[in-house]
Structures are given as C-alpha cells and as structure tokens.
Amino acid sequence: NNRSDSDASINLQLFSGKPANPADTHIEPTLEEP
C-alpha cells in the first residue's frame, strides 16, 4: 500500500532524524550507517 509506505517514510524520518527520501522508504536506518 502506498499509504503504508508514506507512514514508513514518516517513521523513518522520526527515528533516523533525516529527511525521508523515497529511496530510503524501504531502507532501514541501521543499513544506512557504516
């Protein structure tokens, strides 16, 4: 669902503290960190 993706990007932005990018929607914050 696109709606779920929107919620996921919002949650990602809150937890990662970074702007929620479309590419980051399905990427976990832990994977972004080295």
BALOBA-1460 file (C-alpha; in Angstrom, 3 decimals):
// residues 34
<rec num="1" residu="n" x="0.000" y="0.000" z="0.000"/>
<rec num="2" residu="n" x="1.267" y="3.450" z="-0.852"/>
<rec num="3" residu="r" x="-0.266" y="4.679" z="2.348"/>
<rec num="4" residu="s" x="1.852" y="2.255" z="4.385"/>
<rec num="5" residu="d" x="4.938" y="3.452" z="2.508"/>
<rec num="6" residu="s" x="4.110" y="7.021" z="3.490"/>
<rec num="7" residu="d" x="3.792" y="6.033" z="7.140"/>
<rec num="8" residu="a" x="7.048" y="4.104" z="6.901"/>
<rec num="9" residu="s" x="8.877" y="7.101" z="5.462"/>
<rec num="10" residu="i" x="7.468" y="9.307" z="8.225"/>
<rec num="11" residu="n" x="8.560" y="6.859" z="10.908"/>
<rec num="12" residu="l" x="11.961" y="6.547" z="9.242"/>
<rec num="13" residu="q" x="12.335" y="10.320" z="9.317"/>
<rec num="14" residu="l" x="11.439" y="10.444" z="13.010"/>
<rec num="15" residu="f" x="13.785" y="7.657" z="14.069"/>
<rec num="16" residu="s" x="16.674" y="8.449" z="11.729"/>
<rec num="17" residu="g" x="16.384" y="12.199" z="12.207"/>
<rec num="18" residu="k" x="16.975" y="12.592" z="8.482"/>
<rec num="19" residu="p" x="14.626" y="13.753" z="5.705"/>
<rec num="20" residu="a" x="12.509" y="10.852" z="4.484"/>
<rec num="21" residu="n" x="13.638" y="10.218" z="0.909"/>
<rec num="22" residu="p" x="11.614" y="7.927" z="-1.425"/>
<rec num="23" residu="a" x="14.686" y="5.705" z="-1.802"/>
<rec num="24" residu="d" x="15.033" y="5.466" z="1.969"/>
<rec num="25" residu="t" x="11.443" y="4.319" z="2.441"/>
<rec num="26" residu="h" x="12.376" y="0.638" z="2.279"/>
<rec num="27" residu="i" x="15.855" y="1.061" z="3.780"/>
<rec num="28" residu="e" x="16.407" y="0.647" z="7.497"/>
<rec num="29" residu="p" x="18.364" y="3.365" z="9.338"/>
<rec num="30" residu="t" x="20.786" y="0.691" z="10.584"/>
<rec num="31" residu="l" x="21.678" y="-0.184" z="6.984"/>
<rec num="32" residu="e" x="22.440" y="3.453" z="6.165"/>
<rec num="33" residu="e" x="25.010" y="3.706" z="8.957"/>
<rec num="34" residu="p" x="28.537" y="2.402" z="8.288"/>
